[in-house]
Amino acid sequence: MTTPHIRPVTPADIPQILQFIHDLALYEKEPEAVIATEQHLQRVLFGASPKVFGLIAEIDSKAVGFAIYFFSFSTWLGRHGIYLEDLYVKPETRGSGVGKSLLQSLAKIAVENDCGRVEWSVLNWNEPAIKFYQAIGAKPQDEWTVYRLTDSALTDFAKSD
């Protein structure tokens, strides 16, 4: 298989990105959870002051995967980091180096921006992804538990005294 070409996302990629997001949600067994629209993606990726960034992986000029990320910050390191929000590779191209190329490109961005780390979350049941991440040298952070405020819990708490 051809070596994947990794490039920054462009506005023309938005329909494909949204399709990848839906495909990822289906793989993660939550297809109904996606409420993002092309307009949402346009605003966050290409608005006046973007805070979210993306990469597209192509083989033979065809999009086969993507990564969406943003810059985080570590007070302990005193440096930014990168948080990888989503990484998705089409099933028929998995195992061909696409995911590795996306992560290597993200690592290069981190190094170029003096970031202290690249982080992401993986579902506990996603053994293929876990094995892949361990194979590239990533380590799980077992001592941390992710907490999340969403929906009415978020709005109720924001309005509380």
N, C-alpha and C positions, 0 to 999 in steps of 0.2 A: 504494500500500500504506500502511496505517496506521503512524504513528510508533510504534516499539517502546517499551514501558514496561519500565524496568529496576528491579528490586527485589532486596533481600537474599534469599538462600535461606532456606527454612523447613524444618523436619523433614518436612513433607508433600511436599517436592520431592525427597526422596532417591531414590525409584524412578525419577523422570524424569532426575535427575542421573546415576544409574548407567546408564540407557539412553543418554544423551548420551555418556558415557565409552566405552561399547561402540561407538557409532556413530563416534566420533572414532578409536578404535583400528582400526576397519575401514577408515576413510579413510586412515589412516597405514600401512596394510598390515601391521598386527600385532594382529589380532583375538584371538589366543590369549594375548597378553601381559597382558590384564586379569585380575587376581585379586581386585580390590576387591569388597567385598560391601556391601549396605545397612548392615550392622552397622559395618563399617569407617567408612563415611561418617558415620553417626550419631555415632560416637565422636569423630572428628576435627573435625567441623563443629559439634557441639552438646554435647560432653562438658563436664566440669567446668571445663576451662580451654582453650577452643578456640584453636588456633594456625593454623587454616585457615579461610578465609572464601569465600563465593561470592555470585554475582549470577545472577539469572535474567532473561532477556529474554522478554517476552511481546508478542504481537500478538493483539488481540481476546481477551485473557485466556487465550491458549494459549501454552505454553512453546515457544519456537523457538530458544533458545540459552542458553549459560551461560558463566560465567567462574569459575575457581577460583584463588585467590591466597593469598599469605601475606606477612608482613612480613619483609624481609631487613635487613641492616645493612651500611653502608659505613664502614670505619674512615677512609678518606681523606676522605669527606664529613663524617664525624661525625654522620651522620643515617641514619634508616631509609630503606628503599626498599620497593617492592612487587615481588614476583616473581609474574608471571602463569604459573601452572602449566599451565592449559588454557583455551583459548577455542574454543568450538564453536558453529556456527550451522547449523541444518538447511539442506540443499542448496536446498530450494525457496524459502527466504527470503534466501539470499545475494545481495548486491548491493542490498539494500533498506534498508541503514543499520543493521542489527542489530549487526553486529560493531563498527561505529564507535560506536554508542551504548554498547555494553558497555565498550569501551576508554575512551570519554569519562567514563563513570561511574567507572571505575577511576582515571583521571587525577584526577578530583575528589576521590576518597578519598585519593589520594596527597597532593594539595595541602592538604586539610583536616588531614592528619596530619603535615604538615611533612616529607614524604618528599622525598629528593633525586632519585629516579628511579623509573621503572617499567621492568622488564626481563622478557624472555621469550626462549625459544628457538623456532626454526622449522626444520623439516627443509629441507635444501638443495634438494630437488626440488620443494618446494611453492611453485611460481612464483606462483599466484594470491594466496597469503597474503603472500609477499614483496613483491609489487607493492602490495598493500593497505597493508602496514605502511610501506613507503616513501612512499606517498601521504599518510599522516598525519604524516609527518616523522620517523619512527623510523629510526635508523641501525644498520646491522649492526656488530657488534664483532668484526671479522675477526682481531684480534690474540690472541684468547682461544680455547682449545680446552677443551671440556667433558670432564672425567674423571669416571668413575663406578665406585664399588665396589658390587657387588650379590651376592646369593645366597651361594654358598660362599666367594667371594673376600672378601666382607665379614665373614662369621662367622669364617673362618680367620684373617684379619688381626686381628680383635678379640681372638681367643684367643692370638695369638702373643706371644712374649716380646720 
